[in-house]
Amino acid sequence: MPLDDWQFYVVTAAALWGLWALVRTIMPRKRKTTKRTDLTVEGRKP
């Protein structure tokens, strides 16, 4: 492994970023549960 070559670090960083971007798109995001409210029209509930 060419540890004294700067291009090694640039390519490694680009590969890690690409892997992170790929995993982020594949893995589902955790969504916060929101409290749903009833829809009101002019202050009256249906």
N, CA, C and O atoms as a Tripos MOL2 file, in Angstrom:
@<TRIPOS>MOLECULE
protein
  184   183    46     0     0
PROTEIN
NO_CHARGES

@<TRIPOS>ATOM
      1 N           0.8490   -1.1790    0.0000 N.3       1 MET1
      2 CA          0.0000    0.0000    0.0000 C.3       1 MET1
      3 C           0.8960    1.2440    0.0000 C.2       1 MET1
      4 O           1.7960    1.3760    0.8300 O.2       1 MET1
      5 N           0.6400    2.1290   -0.9210 N.am      2 PRO2
      6 CA          1.4720    3.3280   -1.0210 C.3       2 PRO2
      7 C           1.0300    4.4040   -0.0240 C.2       2 PRO2
      8 O           0.2950    5.3250   -0.3820 O.2       2 PRO2
      9 N           1.4710    4.2830    1.1980 N.am      3 LEU3
     10 CA          1.0310    5.2180    2.2380 C.3       3 LEU3
     11 C           1.6800    6.5920    2.1250 C.2       3 LEU3
     12 O           1.2150    7.5420    2.7540 O.2       3 LEU3
     13 N           2.7300    6.7120    1.3470 N.am      4 ASP4
     14 CA          3.3750    8.0150    1.2000 C.3       4 ASP4
     15 C           2.8870    8.7730   -0.0280 C.2       4 ASP4
     16 O           3.3950    9.8560   -0.3170 O.2       4 ASP4
     17 N           1.9250    8.2370   -0.7480 N.am      5 ASP5
     18 CA          1.4080    8.8740   -1.9580 C.3       5 ASP5
     19 C           0.1050    9.6090   -1.6340 C.2       5 ASP5
     20 O          -0.8080    9.0220   -1.0530 O.2       5 ASP5
     21 N           0.0160   10.8760   -2.0020 N.am      6 TRP6
     22 CA         -1.1720   11.6730   -1.6770 C.3       6 TRP6
     23 C          -2.3930   11.1990   -2.4610 C.2       6 TRP6
     24 O          -3.5220   11.3480   -1.9940 O.2       6 TRP6
     25 N          -2.1830   10.6360   -3.6330 N.am      7 GLN7
     26 CA         -3.3020   10.1740   -4.4470 C.3       7 GLN7
     27 C          -4.0120    8.9990   -3.7860 C.2       7 GLN7
     28 O          -5.2140    8.8150   -3.9800 O.2       7 GLN7
     29 N          -3.2910    8.2110   -3.0180 N.am      8 PHE8
     30 CA         -3.8870    7.1000   -2.2890 C.3       8 PHE8
     31 C          -4.9580    7.6150   -1.3260 C.2       8 PHE8
     32 O          -6.0440    7.0440   -1.2270 O.2       8 PHE8
     33 N          -4.6420    8.6920   -0.6250 N.am      9 TYR9
     34 CA         -5.5870    9.2470    0.3360 C.3       9 TYR9
     35 C          -6.7830    9.9050   -0.3420 C.2       9 TYR9
     36 O          -7.8990    9.8450    0.1730 O.2       9 TYR9
     37 N          -6.5600   10.5250   -1.4810 N.am     10 VAL10
     38 CA         -7.6640   11.1460   -2.2170 C.3      10 VAL10
     39 C          -8.6250   10.0840   -2.7330 C.2      10 VAL10
     40 O          -9.8410   10.2310   -2.6150 O.2      10 VAL10
     41 N          -8.0830    9.0230   -3.3010 N.am     11 VAL11
     42 CA         -8.9290    7.9480   -3.8350 C.3      11 VAL11
     43 C          -9.6400    7.2030   -2.7090 C.2      11 VAL11
     44 O         -10.8020    6.8260   -2.8560 O.2      11 VAL11
     45 N          -8.9600    6.9890   -1.5980 N.am     12 THR12
     46 CA         -9.5780    6.3250   -0.4500 C.3      12 THR12
     47 C         -10.7230    7.1550    0.1090 C.2      12 THR12
     48 O         -11.7810    6.6130    0.4300 O.2      12 THR12
     49 N         -10.5270    8.4580    0.2290 N.am     13 ALA13
     50 CA        -11.5920    9.3380    0.7200 C.3      13 ALA13
     51 C         -12.7760    9.3500   -0.2350 C.2      13 ALA13
     52 O         -13.9270    9.3340    0.2010 O.2      13 ALA13
     53 N         -12.5020    9.3780   -1.5340 N.am     14 ALA14
     54 CA        -13.5900    9.3610   -2.5240 C.3      14 ALA14
     55 C         -14.3470    8.0320   -2.4780 C.2      14 ALA14
     56 O         -15.5710    8.0130   -2.6060 O.2      14 ALA14
     57 N         -13.6420    6.9440   -2.2980 N.am     15 ALA15
     58 CA        -14.2950    5.6310   -2.2210 C.3      15 ALA15
     59 C         -15.1460    5.5160   -0.9620 C.2      15 ALA15
     60 O         -16.2560    4.9860   -1.0130 O.2      15 ALA15
     61 N         -14.6400    6.0060    0.1650 N.am     16 LEU16
     62 CA        -15.4280    5.9660    1.4030 C.3      16 LEU16
     63 C         -16.6660    6.8500    1.2960 C.2      16 LEU16
     64 O         -17.7410    6.4720    1.7620 O.2      16 LEU16
     65 N         -16.5210    8.0220    0.6860 N.am     17 TRP17
     66 CA        -17.6780    8.8970    0.5040 C.3      17 TRP17
     67 C         -18.7130    8.2330   -0.4070 C.2      17 TRP17
     68 O         -19.9110    8.3110   -0.1380 O.2      17 TRP17
     69 N         -18.2620    7.5870   -1.4730 N.am     18 GLY18
     70 CA        -19.1790    6.9010   -2.3830 C.3      18 GLY18
     71 C         -19.8950    5.7470   -1.6980 C.2      18 GLY18
     72 O         -21.0890    5.5360   -1.9130 O.2      18 GLY18
     73 N         -19.1700    5.0000   -0.8760 N.am     19 LEU19
     74 CA        -19.7890    3.9030   -0.1270 C.3      19 LEU19
     75 C         -20.8230    4.4340    0.8620 C.2      19 LEU19
     76 O         -21.9050    3.8640    1.0030 O.2      19 LEU19
     77 N         -20.4870    5.5220    1.5420 N.am     20 TRP20
     78 CA        -21.4230    6.1370    2.4900 C.3      20 TRP20
     79 C         -22.6770    6.6220    1.7690 C.2      20 TRP20
     80 O         -23.7870    6.4230    2.2640 O.2      20 TRP20
     81 N         -22.5170    7.2560    0.6030 N.am     21 ALA21
     82 CA        -23.6660    7.7470   -0.1610 C.3      21 ALA21
     83 C         -24.5360    6.5880   -0.6370 C.2      21 ALA21
     84 O         -25.7630    6.6960   -0.6410 O.2      21 ALA21
     85 N         -23.9180    5.4920   -1.0350 N.am     22 LEU22
     86 CA        -24.6770    4.3210   -1.4860 C.3      22 LEU22
     87 C         -25.4690    3.7020   -0.3500 C.2      22 LEU22
     88 O         -26.6490    3.3920   -0.5140 O.2      22 LEU22
     89 N         -24.8370    3.5200    0.7990 N.am     23 VAL23
     90 CA        -25.5140    2.9300    1.9530 C.3      23 VAL23
     91 C         -26.6360    3.8440    2.4290 C.2      23 VAL23
     92 O         -27.6980    3.3620    2.8250 O.2      23 VAL23
     93 N         -26.4180    5.1440    2.3950 N.am     24 ARG24
     94 CA        -27.4430    6.0900    2.8380 C.3      24 ARG24
     95 C         -28.6910    6.0280    1.9710 C.2      24 ARG24
     96 O         -29.8020    6.1860    2.4790 O.2      24 ARG24
     97 N         -28.5280    5.8000    0.6690 N.am     25 THR25
     98 CA        -29.6970    5.7190   -0.2040 C.3      25 THR25
     99 C         -30.4240    4.3920   -0.0820 C.2      25 THR25
    100 O         -31.6340    4.3260   -0.2980 O.2      25 THR25
    101 N         -29.6960    3.3300    0.2650 N.am     26 ILE26
    102 CA        -30.3160    2.0050    0.3640 C.3      26 ILE26
    103 C         -31.0350    1.8210    1.7000 C.2      26 ILE26
    104 O         -32.1410    1.2820    1.7460 O.2      26 ILE26
    105 N         -30.4100    2.2680    2.7780 N.am     27 MET27
    106 CA        -30.9750    2.0630    4.1040 C.3      27 MET27
    107 C         -32.1720    2.9910    4.3350 C.2      27 MET27
    108 O         -32.1100    4.1760    4.0080 O.2      27 MET27
    109 N         -33.2490    2.4600    4.8910 N.am     28 PRO28
    110 CA        -34.4070    3.3170    5.1630 C.3      28 PRO28
    111 C         -34.1100    4.2760    6.3170 C.2      28 PRO28
    112 O         -33.3970    3.9420    7.2630 O.2      28 PRO28
    113 N         -34.6670    5.4510    6.2100 N.am     29 ARG29
    114 CA        -34.4830    6.4490    7.2630 C.3      29 ARG29
    115 C         -35.4840    6.2150    8.3810 C.2      29 ARG29
    116 O         -36.6060    5.7640    8.1510 O.2      29 ARG29
    117 N         -35.0620    6.5260    9.5740 N.am     30 LYS30
    118 CA        -35.9850    6.4610   10.6960 C.3      30 LYS30
    119 C         -36.8000    7.7440   10.7050 C.2      30 LYS30
    120 O         -36.2510    8.8440   10.7660 O.2      30 LYS30
    121 N         -38.0900    7.5930   10.6440 N.am     31 ARG31
    122 CA        -38.9480    8.7670   10.6260 C.3      31 ARG31
    123 C         -39.5100    9.0160   12.0130 C.2      31 ARG31
    124 O         -39.8700    8.0850   12.7340 O.2      31 ARG31
    125 N         -39.5780   10.2670   12.3630 N.am     32 LYS32
    126 CA        -40.1620   10.6120   13.6440 C.3      32 LYS32
    127 C         -41.6730   10.4510   13.5500 C.2      32 LYS32
    128 O         -42.2840   10.8170   12.5460 O.2      32 LYS32
    129 N         -42.2630    9.9080   14.5890 N.am     33 THR33
    130 CA        -43.7100    9.7720   14.5900 C.3      33 THR33
    131 C         -44.3100   11.1200   14.9720 C.2      33 THR33
    132 O         -43.9680   11.7090   15.9980 O.2      33 THR33
    133 N         -45.1920   11.5760   14.1390 N.am     34 THR34
    134 CA        -45.8230   12.8580   14.4020 C.3      34 THR34
    135 C         -47.2460   12.6280   14.8750 C.2      34 THR34
    136 O         -47.9000   11.6600   14.4880 O.2      34 THR34
    137 N         -47.6990   13.5110   15.6960 N.am     35 LYS35
    138 CA        -49.0600   13.4180   16.1890 C.3      35 LYS35
    139 C         -49.9970   14.0010   15.1350 C.2      35 LYS35
    140 O         -49.8730   15.1600   14.7400 O.2      35 LYS35
    141 N         -50.9220   13.1800   14.6960 N.am     36 ARG36
    142 CA        -51.8640   13.6400   13.6850 C.3      36 ARG36
    143 C         -53.0410   14.3390   14.3670 C.2      36 ARG36
    144 O         -53.4940   13.9460   15.4430 O.2      36 ARG36
    145 N         -53.5030   15.3610   13.7160 N.am     37 THR37
    146 CA        -54.6530   16.0970   14.2380 C.3      37 THR37
    147 C         -55.7960   16.0050   13.2460 C.2      37 THR37
    148 O         -55.5900   15.7680   12.0560 O.2      37 THR37
    149 N         -56.9930   16.1950   13.7490 N.am     38 ASP38
    150 CA        -58.1640   16.1900   12.8800 C.3      38 ASP38
    151 C         -58.1950   17.4720   12.0620 C.2      38 ASP38
    152 O         -57.7970   18.5380   12.5300 O.2      38 ASP38
    153 N         -58.6730   17.3450   10.8410 N.am     39 LEU39
    154 CA        -58.8190   18.4910    9.9760 C.3      39 LEU39
    155 C         -60.0810   19.2430   10.3780 C.2      39 LEU39
    156 O         -61.1630   18.6620   10.4620 O.2      39 LEU39
    157 N         -59.9360   20.5050   10.6180 N.am     40 THR40
    158 CA        -61.1040   21.3050   11.0060 C.3      40 THR40
    159 C         -61.4170   22.3140    9.9060 C.2      40 THR40
    160 O         -60.5230   22.8610    9.2610 O.2      40 THR40
    161 N         -62.7070   22.5390    9.7140 N.am     41 VAL41
    162 CA        -63.1670   23.5490    8.7560 C.3      41 VAL41
    163 C         -63.9420   24.5710    9.5640 C.2      41 VAL41
    164 O         -64.9840   24.2590   10.1410 O.2      41 VAL41
    165 N         -63.4350   25.7840    9.6020 N.am     42 GLU42
    166 CA        -64.0490   26.8930   10.3310 C.3      42 GLU42
    167 C         -64.2520   26.5400   11.8030 C.2      42 GLU42
    168 O         -65.2700   26.8940   12.3970 O.2      42 GLU42
    169 N         -63.2960   25.8520   12.3780 N.am     43 GLY43
    170 CA        -63.3440   25.5360   13.8030 C.3      43 GLY43
    171 C         -64.2570   24.3870   14.1830 C.2      43 GLY43
    172 O         -64.3990   24.0940   15.3700 O.2      43 GLY43
    173 N         -64.8820   23.7250   13.2190 N.am     44 ARG44
    174 CA        -65.7730   22.6070   13.5340 C.3      44 ARG44
    175 C         -65.0890   21.3020   13.1540 C.2      44 ARG44
    176 O         -64.4440   21.2140   12.1090 O.2      44 ARG44
    177 N         -65.2280   20.3060   13.9900 N.am     45 LYS45
    178 CA        -64.6990   18.9970   13.6580 C.3      45 LYS45
    179 C         -65.7520   18.2240   12.8840 C.2      45 LYS45
    180 O         -66.9440   18.3880   13.1460 O.2      45 LYS45
    181 N         -65.3570   17.4110   11.9670 N.am     46 PRO46
    182 CA        -66.3300   16.6380   11.1700 C.3      46 PRO46
    183 C         -67.0320   15.5750   11.9700 C.2      46 PRO46
    184 O         -67.8710   14.8520   11.4340 O.2      46 PRO46
@<TRIPOS>BOND
     1     1     2 1
     2     2     3 1
     3     3     4 2
     4     3     5 am
     5     5     6 1
     6     6     7 1
     7     7     8 2
     8     7     9 am
     9     9    10 1
    10    10    11 1
    11    11    12 2
    12    11    13 am
    13    13    14 1
    14    14    15 1
    15    15    16 2
    16    15    17 am
    17    17    18 1
    18    18    19 1
    19    19    20 2
    20    19    21 am
    21    21    22 1
    22    22    23 1
    23    23    24 2
    24    23    25 am
    25    25    26 1
    26    26    27 1
    27    27    28 2
    28    27    29 am
    29    29    30 1
    30    30    31 1
    31    31    32 2
    32    31    33 am
    33    33    34 1
    34    34    35 1
    35    35    36 2
    36    35    37 am
    37    37    38 1
    38    38    39 1
    39    39    40 2
    40    39    41 am
    41    41    42 1
    42    42    43 1
    43    43    44 2
    44    43    45 am
    45    45    46 1
    46    46    47 1
    47    47    48 2
    48    47    49 am
    49    49    50 1
    50    50    51 1
    51    51    52 2
    52    51    53 am
    53    53    54 1
    54    54    55 1
    55    55    56 2
    56    55    57 am
    57    57    58 1
    58    58    59 1
    59    59    60 2
    60    59    61 am
    61    61    62 1
    62    62    63 1
    63    63    64 2
    64    63    65 am
    65    65    66 1
    66    66    67 1
    67    67    68 2
    68    67    69 am
    69    69    70 1
    70    70    71 1
    71    71    72 2
    72    71    73 am
    73    73    74 1
    74    74    75 1
    75    75    76 2
    76    75    77 am
    77    77    78 1
    78    78    79 1
    79    79    80 2
    80    79    81 am
    81    81    82 1
    82    82    83 1
    83    83    84 2
    84    83    85 am
    85    85    86 1
    86    86    87 1
    87    87    88 2
    88    87    89 am
    89    89    90 1
    90    90    91 1
    91    91    92 2
    92    91    93 am
    93    93    94 1
    94    94    95 1
    95    95    96 2
    96    95    97 am
    97    97    98 1
    98    98    99 1
    99    99   100 2
   100    99   101 am
   101   101   102 1
   102   102   103 1
   103   103   104 2
   104   103   105 am
   105   105   106 1
   106   106   107 1
   107   107   108 2
   108   107   109 am
   109   109   110 1
   110   110   111 1
   111   111   112 2
   112   111   113 am
   113   113   114 1
   114   114   115 1
   115   115   116 2
   116   115   117 am
   117   117   118 1
   118   118   119 1
   119   119   120 2
   120   119   121 am
   121   121   122 1
   122   122   123 1
   123   123   124 2
   124   123   125 am
   125   125   126 1
   126   126   127 1
   127   127   128 2
   128   127   129 am
   129   129   130 1
   130   130   131 1
   131   131   132 2
   132   131   133 am
   133   133   134 1
   134   134   135 1
   135   135   136 2
   136   135   137 am
   137   137   138 1
   138   138   139 1
   139   139   140 2
   140   139   141 am
   141   141   142 1
   142   142   143 1
   143   143   144 2
   144   143   145 am
   145   145   146 1
   146   146   147 1
   147   147   148 2
   148   147   149 am
   149   149   150 1
   150   150   151 1
   151   151   152 2
   152   151   153 am
   153   153   154 1
   154   154   155 1
   155   155   156 2
   156   155   157 am
   157   157   158 1
   158   158   159 1
   159   159   160 2
   160   159   161 am
   161   161   162 1
   162   162   163 1
   163   163   164 2
   164   163   165 am
   165   165   166 1
   166   166   167 1
   167   167   168 2
   168   167   169 am
   169   169   170 1
   170   170   171 1
   171   171   172 2
   172   171   173 am
   173   173   174 1
   174   174   175 1
   175   175   176 2
   176   175   177 am
   177   177   178 1
   178   178   179 1
   179   179   180 2
   180   179   181 am
   181   181   182 1
   182   182   183 1
   183   183   184 2
@<TRIPOS>SUBSTRUCTURE
     1 MET1         2 RESIDUE 1 A MET
     2 PRO2         6 RESIDUE 1 A PRO
     3 LEU3        10 RESIDUE 1 A LEU
     4 ASP4        14 RESIDUE 1 A ASP
     5 ASP5        18 RESIDUE 1 A ASP
     6 TRP6        22 RESIDUE 1 A TRP
     7 GLN7        26 RESIDUE 1 A GLN
     8 PHE8        30 RESIDUE 1 A PHE
     9 TYR9        34 RESIDUE 1 A TYR
    10 VAL10       38 RESIDUE 1 A VAL
    11 VAL11       42 RESIDUE 1 A VAL
    12 THR12       46 RESIDUE 1 A THR
    13 ALA13       50 RESIDUE 1 A ALA
    14 ALA14       54 RESIDUE 1 A ALA
    15 ALA15       58 RESIDUE 1 A ALA
    16 LEU16       62 RESIDUE 1 A LEU
    17 TRP17       66 RESIDUE 1 A TRP
    18 GLY18       70 RESIDUE 1 A GLY
    19 LEU19       74 RESIDUE 1 A LEU
    20 TRP20       78 RESIDUE 1 A TRP
    21 ALA21       82 RESIDUE 1 A ALA
    22 LEU22       86 RESIDUE 1 A LEU
    23 VAL23       90 RESIDUE 1 A VAL
    24 ARG24       94 RESIDUE 1 A ARG
    25 THR25       98 RESIDUE 1 A THR
    26 ILE26      102 RESIDUE 1 A ILE
    27 MET27      106 RESIDUE 1 A MET
    28 PRO28      110 RESIDUE 1 A PRO
    29 ARG29      114 RESIDUE 1 A ARG
    30 LYS30      118 RESIDUE 1 A LYS
    31 ARG31      122 RESIDUE 1 A ARG
    32 LYS32      126 RESIDUE 1 A LYS
    33 THR33      130 RESIDUE 1 A THR
    34 THR34      134 RESIDUE 1 A THR
    35 LYS35      138 RESIDUE 1 A LYS
    36 ARG36      142 RESIDUE 1 A ARG
    37 THR37      146 RESIDUE 1 A THR
    38 ASP38      150 RESIDUE 1 A ASP
    39 LEU39      154 RESIDUE 1 A LEU
    40 THR40      158 RESIDUE 1 A THR
    41 VAL41      162 RESIDUE 1 A VAL
    42 GLU42      166 RESIDUE 1 A GLU
    43 GLY43      170 RESIDUE 1 A GLY
    44 ARG44      174 RESIDUE 1 A ARG
    45 LYS45      178 RESIDUE 1 A LYS
    46 PRO46      182 RESIDUE 1 A PRO
